[in-house]
Amino acid sequence: MAEISQDEEIPPNMTLYINNLNEKIKIDQLKKSLHAVFSQFGKILDVLAFKTLKHKGQAWVIFEDVNSATNALRRMQGFPFYDKEMRIQYAKTKSDIIAKADGTFVPREKRKRHDEKGGKKRKEQLDPNQAAAGLNPSYAGAYGATPPLSQIPYLGARPIVPEAPAPPNNILFVQNLPHDATAMMLQMLFNQYPGLKDVRMVEAKPGIAFVEYENEMQSTVAMQALQGFKIQQNQMLITYAKK
């Protein structure tokens, strides 16, 4: 995958700035798909995308820790997402959700009044990477501490995966999907593993799908890698399909 040179002045942090996204995709669908693809690298605190003209084709993915963001940046750089290769870099400013967690958050109205009182009359020109409503332009430098565990909601225990009722084969049966999950969303997720042939949703029964690979070995690799993977708050349950 193509590499994008990183600005040396931008330190590794918990927020990734992504551009070159397909502008035809609706915002809600874009955010859900980004969450589905990036959550394999760690806990995501938020995904930001906006309808405004200057923010089209862009998004911000906010991770809980720097290591997850760094791993995602390296692995997903140039990943074909809705037929366009993503360009990813660290965000230049801290997101509000992180600033609030480490105590550095300053409300925008308060900052504006403070600037006017200090005689700053010029309008601050922000890079698109800084201007998103979820990003805090008052911060410069490396990010602070991650939110304490007491502030992170408990999402329940990992479900126990039952023994597969069918022998290993090239087709996977995927359950516990969000009802608004789409074939395109699953295709981007499972396409990370070689040999993907088809993804079939079951319209009569939302929440389940069949994913077909070229052979049993390839389907097994994908199943082991994505077992329990969360799409939104739903952990996928994957078994071999009955034939």
C-alpha positions as CSV (number, residue, x, y, z in Angstrom):
1,M,0.0,0.0,0.0
2,A,1.2,3.5,-0.8
3,E,2.8,5.4,2.0
4,I,2.1,9.1,2.7
5,S,5.1,11.0,4.1
6,Q,4.3,12.2,7.6
7,D,4.9,15.8,8.7
8,E,7.7,15.5,11.3
9,E,6.0,18.3,13.3
10,I,2.9,16.1,13.9
11,P,3.6,13.8,16.9
12,P,1.9,10.4,17.0
13,N,-1.4,10.8,18.8
14,M,-4.8,9.1,19.3
15,T,-6.6,10.8,16.4
16,L,-6.2,9.9,12.7
17,Y,-7.1,12.3,9.9
18,I,-8.3,10.5,6.8
19,N,-8.9,12.1,3.4
20,N,-9.5,11.0,-0.2
21,L,-12.7,9.3,0.9
22,N,-15.6,8.7,-1.5
23,E,-17.8,11.8,-1.3
24,K,-20.8,9.9,-2.7
25,I,-21.2,7.9,0.5
26,K,-23.7,9.2,3.0
27,I,-22.2,10.5,6.2
28,D,-24.0,7.9,8.5
29,Q,-22.9,5.1,6.3
30,L,-19.4,6.4,6.1
31,K,-19.0,6.7,9.8
32,K,-20.3,3.2,10.5
33,S,-18.1,1.7,7.8
34,L,-15.0,3.5,9.2
35,H,-15.8,2.3,12.7
36,A,-16.2,-1.3,11.4
37,V,-12.9,-1.3,9.6
38,F,-10.8,0.5,12.1
39,S,-12.1,-1.0,15.4
40,Q,-10.0,-4.1,14.7
41,F,-7.0,-2.1,15.9
42,G,-8.4,-1.0,19.3
43,K,-11.2,0.8,21.1
44,I,-12.6,3.8,19.1
45,L,-13.9,6.7,21.1
46,D,-15.5,8.5,18.2
47,V,-15.6,8.9,14.4
48,L,-16.1,12.4,13.0
49,A,-17.3,13.3,9.5
50,F,-19.3,16.3,8.3
51,K,-21.6,17.3,5.5
52,T,-20.0,20.7,4.9
53,L,-18.4,21.3,1.6
54,K,-14.9,21.9,2.9
55,H,-15.0,18.7,4.9
56,K,-16.2,16.4,2.2
57,G,-14.0,13.4,1.6
58,Q,-12.5,13.7,5.1
59,A,-13.0,12.0,8.5
60,W,-11.3,11.7,11.9
61,V,-11.0,8.4,13.8
62,I,-10.3,8.9,17.5
63,F,-8.7,5.9,19.3
64,E,-8.4,5.3,23.0
65,D,-4.6,5.0,22.8
66,V,-1.7,6.0,20.6
67,N,-0.5,2.5,19.9
68,S,-3.9,1.6,18.3
69,A,-3.9,4.7,16.2
70,T,-0.3,4.0,15.0
71,N,-1.0,0.4,14.1
72,A,-4.2,1.5,12.2
73,L,-2.3,4.1,10.3
74,R,0.4,1.7,9.2
75,R,-2.0,-1.1,8.3
76,M,-4.7,0.9,6.6
77,Q,-2.6,3.4,4.6
78,G,-3.8,3.2,1.0
79,F,-6.6,0.7,1.9
80,P,-9.3,0.7,-0.9
81,F,-12.3,2.1,0.9
82,Y,-15.4,2.4,-1.3
83,D,-13.2,2.3,-4.4
84,K,-10.8,5.0,-3.2
85,E,-7.4,4.5,-1.5
86,M,-7.5,6.2,2.0
87,R,-4.8,8.7,2.8
88,I,-4.1,8.7,6.5
89,Q,-2.0,10.9,8.9
90,Y,-2.0,11.9,12.5
91,A,-4.3,14.8,13.3
92,K,-2.7,18.1,13.9
93,T,-4.9,19.0,16.8
94,K,-6.4,17.2,19.8
95,S,-10.0,16.1,19.6
96,D,-12.5,17.5,22.2
97,I,-13.2,14.0,23.6
98,I,-9.5,13.6,24.5
99,A,-9.1,17.1,25.7
100,K,-12.0,16.7,28.1
101,A,-10.5,13.4,29.4
102,D,-7.1,14.9,30.3
103,G,-8.4,18.3,31.5
104,T,-7.0,20.5,28.7
105,F,-10.4,21.2,27.0
106,V,-11.4,24.9,26.5
107,P,-14.9,25.6,25.2
108,R,-14.8,27.5,21.8
109,E,-17.0,30.4,23.0
110,K,-14.7,30.9,26.0
111,R,-11.7,30.8,23.8
112,K,-13.3,33.4,21.4
113,R,-14.1,35.8,24.2
114,H,-10.6,35.4,25.6
115,D,-9.0,36.1,22.2
116,E,-11.1,39.2,21.7
117,K,-10.3,40.5,25.2
118,G,-6.6,40.1,24.5
119,G,-6.8,42.1,21.3
120,K,-6.7,39.3,18.9
121,K,-8.9,40.6,16.1
122,R,-7.7,38.5,13.2
123,K,-9.6,35.4,12.3
124,E,-7.7,32.2,12.9
125,Q,-7.3,30.3,9.7
126,L,-7.5,26.6,10.3
127,D,-6.3,23.8,8.2
128,P,-9.1,21.4,7.3
129,N,-7.3,18.9,9.5
130,Q,-7.9,21.3,12.4
131,A,-11.2,22.8,11.7
132,A,-13.5,19.9,12.3
133,A,-16.1,20.5,15.0
134,G,-14.8,17.7,17.1
135,L,-11.2,18.9,17.2
136,N,-9.7,21.3,19.6
137,P,-7.3,23.8,17.9
138,S,-6.1,25.3,21.2
139,Y,-3.8,22.4,21.7
140,A,-0.4,21.9,20.3
141,G,2.0,19.0,21.0
142,A,1.7,15.4,22.0
143,Y,-1.5,14.0,23.5
144,G,-2.0,13.5,27.2
145,A,-3.3,10.5,29.2
146,T,-6.0,8.2,28.1
147,P,-9.4,8.3,29.9
148,P,-9.4,6.5,33.2
149,L,-11.1,3.1,33.2
150,S,-13.9,4.5,35.4
151,Q,-15.0,6.7,32.5
152,I,-15.1,3.9,30.0
153,P,-18.5,2.2,29.9
154,Y,-18.6,-1.6,30.5
155,L,-19.9,-3.2,27.3
156,G,-20.4,-6.7,28.7
157,A,-18.4,-9.9,28.6
158,R,-17.2,-11.4,25.4
159,P,-19.7,-14.0,24.2
160,I,-18.6,-17.6,24.3
161,V,-18.4,-18.9,20.8
162,P,-20.2,-22.3,20.5
163,E,-18.5,-25.2,18.8
164,A,-19.1,-25.0,15.1
165,P,-22.0,-27.2,14.1
166,A,-20.6,-27.7,10.6
167,P,-17.2,-29.1,9.4
168,P,-14.7,-26.7,8.1
169,N,-15.4,-25.4,4.6
170,N,-15.0,-22.3,2.4
171,I,-18.3,-20.6,3.5
172,L,-18.7,-18.7,6.8
173,F,-21.9,-18.1,8.6
174,V,-21.8,-14.7,10.3
175,Q,-24.3,-13.8,13.1
176,N,-25.1,-10.9,15.5
177,L,-24.6,-8.2,12.9
178,P,-26.2,-4.8,13.4
179,H,-29.5,-4.7,11.4
180,D,-28.1,-1.8,9.3
181,A,-25.0,-3.7,8.3
182,T,-24.5,-3.9,4.6
183,A,-22.8,-6.3,2.2
184,M,-20.3,-3.5,1.2
185,M,-19.4,-3.0,4.9
186,L,-18.7,-6.7,5.3
187,Q,-16.9,-6.9,2.0
188,M,-14.4,-4.3,3.1
189,L,-13.9,-6.0,6.4
190,F,-13.4,-9.6,5.0
191,N,-11.5,-8.4,1.9
192,Q,-8.5,-7.9,4.1
193,Y,-7.9,-11.6,4.0
194,P,-7.1,-13.3,0.6
195,G,-9.5,-15.3,-1.4
196,L,-12.8,-13.5,-0.7
197,K,-15.4,-14.5,-3.4
198,D,-18.8,-13.2,-2.2
199,V,-20.8,-11.7,0.7
200,R,-24.5,-12.5,0.8
201,M,-26.8,-10.8,3.2
202,V,-30.1,-12.5,4.2
203,E,-32.8,-9.8,3.7
204,A,-35.5,-11.9,5.4
205,K,-33.4,-12.2,8.5
206,P,-31.4,-9.0,9.3
207,G,-28.2,-9.6,11.4
208,I,-26.8,-12.6,9.5
209,A,-24.8,-13.1,6.4
210,F,-22.8,-15.7,4.4
211,V,-19.2,-15.0,3.4
212,E,-17.6,-17.2,0.8
213,Y,-13.9,-17.8,0.2
214,E,-12.1,-19.7,-2.5
215,N,-11.1,-22.5,-0.1
216,E,-11.4,-23.7,3.5
217,M,-7.9,-22.5,4.5
218,Q,-8.7,-18.9,3.5
219,S,-12.1,-18.9,5.3
220,T,-10.5,-20.3,8.4
221,V,-7.9,-17.5,8.5
222,A,-10.6,-14.9,8.2
223,M,-12.8,-16.5,10.8
224,Q,-10.0,-16.7,13.4
225,A,-9.0,-13.1,12.7
226,L,-12.5,-11.6,12.9
227,Q,-14.1,-13.8,15.5
228,G,-15.7,-11.5,18.1
229,F,-14.9,-8.4,16.0
230,K,-17.3,-5.5,16.9
231,I,-19.4,-3.7,14.3
232,Q,-20.8,-0.8,16.3
233,Q,-21.5,-2.6,19.6
234,N,-22.3,-6.0,18.1
235,Q,-19.6,-8.8,18.4
236,M,-19.7,-11.0,15.3
237,L,-20.2,-14.7,15.9
238,I,-18.6,-16.6,13.0
239,T,-19.0,-20.4,12.3
240,Y,-18.7,-22.5,9.2
241,A,-21.8,-22.6,7.2
242,K,-23.8,-25.8,6.9
243,K,-23.9,-27.3,3.4
